[in-house]
Amino acid sequence: MNWTIDQLEAFVSAVKYGSFSAAARHLGKAQSRVSTAINNLELDLGFELFDRSARLPVLTASGEEMYIEAQTVLAQCQRLSARAMTVSSGEEASFTIAIDEAVPVTAFESLFALLAERYPLLKLTIINGSQQDISQWVEAEKADLGVLFHQDVLPESLEFTSIGQFKHALIVSRAHPLAKIPVPKISDLTHYRQLVIRDRMGVGKAKPISSNYWHIDSYYLISSMVIRGIGWALVPEHVAKEIWYVYELVELSCDEIPEPLLVEMGVVKRRDKGVGRVMDWVYTELAKIF
């Protein structure tokens, strides 16, 4: 077979953007070039990828199979290009880490101390933001690496590596009616408003337990609202521990909650970005810490 990367890119873009013309706009090519690339790919594979009988092309059953494979091949090509760039460029002169405001920052203090000792000439930038900020900054190359709690939906250009898990804590204000129920059942919780985490655009969000809920994009804002008695919430344990003594929060038992109570924390980077010495070292040290 003599298919090319350009043909796979045209095929994947046509699926992703819904038409050959939209794919052409995304790739910055003439529509005829995209159509020809896909036609040649079909000839080389020996079967049709799209049903063209409708106004817009629709994947055939074979096309759906090839779409998954084509995405995998292109992702591997991005990694190969990134690795080649790393080999040719050597060690990073500067490095930017974006950290979700809700991750346990104290755990990173030792990492930064070691980083300063290991790479004394490195120009390090550390930025903090909400969950969605982190993935957007990494995707836009404003940050080399992002540390965040797992999102169900991440931009396709990013890859996620898990580095640890944290338990959720069920918190309420001392004045909240639930504070009198040390081990609340689901039926108890559903009587009251739940404050639920989500990203800023609403693409990634946790599944609420109560039908009466608010979506909020910050665990710390959620905790502040819990303090005011607005509702109850599930937040990472370390977030609850940072504030419950000061603000008179109560942690209740989660024994009656069937939902998974672990939140996964990890690192995101662009697939097409090389792993230099600094980034490789950071990955290794994070694995040791968590």
N, C-alpha and C positions, 0 to 999 in steps of 0.2 A: 504493500500500500504506500502511496506517495502523498498522503494528506499533509498539510502544513499547519503551523501555529496560526498563521493569518486566517486560514479557513476555520479553525476551531474558534478563534476570537469572533469571527463574523457570525458563526452559528450560535454561540453562547449569548452574544449581544442581541441577536434577533429574538431569542427566547426571552431574555431578561427584559427587553424594552418593548416587546410586543409586536414588532413589525420590522421588515427589512429597512424601511426608510428611517425609523427611529434608531436602529442599530447603526446605520450610516452616519447619522448626525452625531451619535455618541463617539464613533470611531474617527470622525472627521474625514470620511471617505464618500465618494459618490455612491449612490444607491446601486448603480449597475455593478460596481466592484464587489459590493457585499453580496448581491444576488448571484454573481458569477462564482464567487468563492464558495457559497453554499451549494450551488449546482455541481461544481467540481468535486466538492466533498461527498455529495450524494453519489456521484458517478464512481468515485474511488471506493466508497464503502459498499456500493452495490444495492442500495435501497434508499427510499425516500425518507427524509427526516421530517418533512412538513406535509400536511394536507393543505393544498392551496385552493381548494374548491370554495372556501368561504372568503369573505372580504379580507380578513387577516389570516396569516398562516397559523396553523394549529399543529402542534407536535403529533406525529404518529406514535404508535406504541414503541416502535424501534427508535424513534427520535427521542422519546423520554429516556430510554436506556442510555443512548449515546450522550445525552445532555449531562447526565451524572458523570460519565467517564470523561467527557471533554472538560468539565469544570475541574476535575481532579488533575488532569494533565496540565492545564493552564496554571493551577496553583503550584504544581511542582516546578513548572518553568519559572515562575516568579521566585521560588526559593532558590533555584539554581542561579538565576541572575543576581539575586541578593548575595549569595555565597561568593560569587565571582567578584562582586564589588567589594566585599569585605576583604578578600584576599589581596586585592590590588591596592586598597586604601589603607590597610593597617589599623592601628588603634585610633579610637575616637579622640578628637581634641576637646569636644564639648558634648554634653549629654543632658537631656531633659527628661525628668521623671514626673508624670502626672499622677496624683494620688487622690482617690475617692475620699472625701471628707469624713466618711464613716468608718474607714479602716483604722485599726489600732495603731496610731502614729508612733506610740512609744516603742513598738516592736521594730520600727525602722531606724530608731536613733542609733543603735549599735551598728546597723548596716552602713549608715552614713559616716560614722566614725571610722569604720574599717575602710570605706571607700576613699576617704580623705587621706588615710595613711598609705593605701595601696597605690593610688593615682594622684599624687600631690599636685600635678600640673593640670589636672582635669578641670574644666570650667563646668560646674554642675548647676543646673537650674531645677528647682523643685516647685511645682505648682499644684494647688489643691482646687477641687471643684466637686460638683455633684456627679452622680454615676454616669449620666449621659455626657457631661462635659468631657470626662476622661476619654471615652471612646471617640468622641468627635475630635479632640485635640490630637490623638494618635493618628486617626485617619487623615487629618489635615496636615500631618507632619509638624505640628507645633510641639509635639512631645515624641521622644523616641520610644518610651515605654510607659504603659499605664498600669496602675494597680487599682483594682476595683472589685466589688462584689459582682458575682456572675449575673449577666443579663441573658434572658432567653433569646433575644435578638441582638446580634452584633452586625455591624457593616461587614459585607463579604470580604473586604480588603484586609480584615483583621483576623488574627488567630489568637485563641485564648488558651493559656496554660494554667491549670489549677495549681495553687501552692498551699492550700489549706482550707479547713472548714471551721465555722464558728456556730455555736448554738444560738438559737433565738431565746429571748426572755419575754415573758408575758407581763406587761407592766400596766398599772393603773395608778391614778392619784389616790391618796389615802382617803379623800372625801368621796370617791366614786363608790357606788353601791356594790360593785364587784369586789372591792377591797375586803368585804366581809365574808367572801367565799374563797377560802384558801386554795381549793381544788375545783375550779369552775368546770362545769360540763359545757359542751357545745350549745346546749339549749340555754344555758345561762348567758353565754357570750353573745348569742344572736339577739338578745333583748336590747343590746346597747351598740352604739356607733363604734365601728372599727376604723382605725387610721392605718392605711395600707401604703407601702412603698411603691413607687413607680418612677420611670424615667421622665425627663422633662417633656418629651413629645408623646408620651403615653404608649409607646411601642412595646416596651418591656415593663411589665407590672406584675406584682404578686397577686395570687388568687385570694380574694377576701373570704373569710369564714362567715361573717355576718352580712345579711342583705342590706343593712344600713351601714354604708362605709363612705369614707373620703379617701381619695388618692392624693398623696403628697410625695414630692421628689427628694426629700431629705429626711434621714433618720433622726437628725437632731431637731428639725422642725417638728417632726412627729412627736418626739419626746417632750418638747416644749408644750405642745397642745395637750398631751396626756397630763402634764403637770397642772394644766388649767381645768382638767376634768372634762375636756371635750369628747374624749373617747378612750378606748383601750387599744393597745398595739402590741405587735410582735416586733422586737428590735434585736439586733445582735447583742449578745450578753455584755460585751465590753462597753457598748454605748450605754446600756442601762447602768452598769457599775460605775461609770464616770459621773453619773448625775443622781442616782436614787437617794444617796445619803443627804445630799445638799437640799434637794427639792422635795423630800418626803414622798418619794414614789414607793409603791409596793410591788414586789415581784410575786406573781401567783404561779401555781404549779401548772405545767403544760401536760400533765399525765393524761388528761382526757382529750387532748387534741390529736387527731389521727394524721394530720398533715405532716409532711417532712419538716423538721424543725432545725435543719442545718442550712446555713447559708454559705455558699462556696466563694472563696476569694481567690483571685488569680491575676495573672499578668497578661496584658494584650500588647501586641506589636503588629505592625504592618507585615503582611506576608512577603512583600517585595523589598523589605528593608533588611540589610545584612546584619548578621550578629557579630559585632566587633568584640574586641577583648573585654571592654568595659561591660557591654551588655551580657556577654557570656558569664562574666564574673558575678554580675548582679543576679542572674538566674540561679547560679550555683549557690550563692549565699542565701537567697530567699528560700530555696529548698531546705537549707540547713535550719533556718529560723523557724519555719512553719512545718 
